[in-house]
């Protein structure tokens, strides 16, 4: 069976495509872009928090260096036991600061991933709803009268019989 070229079909397909494009532009793209902008702002906030954490780490490192210098000045006066305790506390403070910064960065990354997944799910749901609405409207318009419905049913029965034989 050959496919025949029909200007009417091309015209209506073009009109349908432009209608879908207009509907998507009006109702889908704007919310999608707004959602992406919100996500981008969230990512920027998370990055600025990470930068802030790095700066705090630098401040903590500077503070730790200051404590080390003070400890060296007092080394002649302190006993060996006091030095061991001080070194242990400095190491714990560094580890705690690093652990807190790593945990904060990991929480930010997890939140970004969750928000991205939620945005993708929202977009998929919105596209699905729009597709169903468009298909429903097209079918209602195409099968508006009884003759068109009967012709469709007859054609489908003939195709089914042809497949079975």
N, C-alpha and C positions, 0 to 999 in steps of 0.2 A: 504494500500500500504506500503510495507516495504522499508526501506532505505537501499540501498546496499553500501557496503564499496568499495571504488575505490582508488587504489594507485595513479593513474594518477591525480584524483581530489585533493587528499591530497598533491601531489607534487606541482601542480600548485597553490593551495591555499597557500602553504608554500612559494613558489617563490614570489607570489603576496604580501604576508605579508612582506617578507623580503625587497621587492622593496619599499613598502610603508614606512616601517621602515627606510630604507636608505634615502629616499627622505625627510621624516620628520626630521631625524637627520641632514641632510645636510642643509636644507632650513628653517626649522621651529624652532628647538630647540635652535640653536645658536642665532637667533634674540630674541627669547623669553627670554633666559638667559641673553642676553645683556640688554634687557628692564628691567628685574627684577633687574639686578645689578644697572642700572641707578636709578630705583625707590628706591632701598636700600640706595644708596648714597644720594638721595633726603631726605629720611627719617632720615638718620644720620645727614644731614645738619640741618634739621628742629629740631631734638633733641638737636643739639649743640646750635642752636639759642635759644631754650627754656632754656637750661642750662645757656646761656649767660644772658638771661632775668632774670632768678632766681638770678644770681650773681649781676646783676644790681639792682634787688630788695633788695638784702642783702646790697649792697652799699648804696642804698637809705635809707634803714632802719637804717644803721649805721649813715648816714648823719642826718637823722631825730632824732636819739638818741643824736647826738652831738648838734643839735639845741635845743633839750629839756634841755640838761644839761646847755647850755649857757643861756637858758631862765630862768632856776632855779636860776642861779647866778645873773641874772639881775632882778629877781622877786621883790626884795626889792625896786628897783629904779622905776620900771614900775608901771603904774596905772592899775587898774583892767580892764579897757577898752582895753588897749594895750595887756594885757595877753589874753583876749578873742579873739582878732583879730589874734594874733600869733597862738593860738591853732587851730583856724579855718583854717588858711592857711596850717598848718602842716597836718591836717586831709584831706584837699583837695589835697595836694600833694601826700599823701599816696593813696587816692582813685584814683587819676589820674594815678599814677604809676601802681597800681593794674589793673585798667581798660585797660591801654595800654598793659600790659603784657598778660592779659587774651585775649585781642583782637588779639595780635600777635600769641599766641598759637592757638587760634581758626582758624585764617587764615592759619596757617601751617597745622593744621589738615584737613581743608577743601581742601587745595591744595593736600595733600597726598591722600585724598579720591578721588579727581578728577583724579589725575594721575593714581591711581590704577584702577578706572573704565575705563579710556582710554586704559590702558594696556590690561585689560580683553577684551574690545571690539576689539582691534587690534588682539589679539590672536584668538578670535572667527572668525573674518573675514578671517584671514590667513588660519585657519584650513578649513573653508568652501570653500575657493578658491582652496585649494589643493585637497580637496575631489572631487569637481566638475571636476577638471582637470584629476584626476586619473580615475574617472568614465567615462569621455569622451574618454580617451585614451583606456580604456579597451573595451568599446562598439565599438569603431572604429576598434579595432583589431579583436574582436570577430565577427563582422558583416562586414568583409571586402569583402566577395564575395556574389553574388546574391543567391546562393543556401542556404547559412546560413541565409540570410535575409528571404527568402521564408519559410524555415523550421521554423523560429521563428514566422513569421506571422501565418502560418498554426497551429502551436502549440497553440498560443494565442487564435486563433478563436475557436479551439476545446475546450479549457478551458472555454472560454466565453459561448459557447453553453452548455457545461456541467453544468455550474453554473445556466444558465437560465432554464434548464429543470429539 
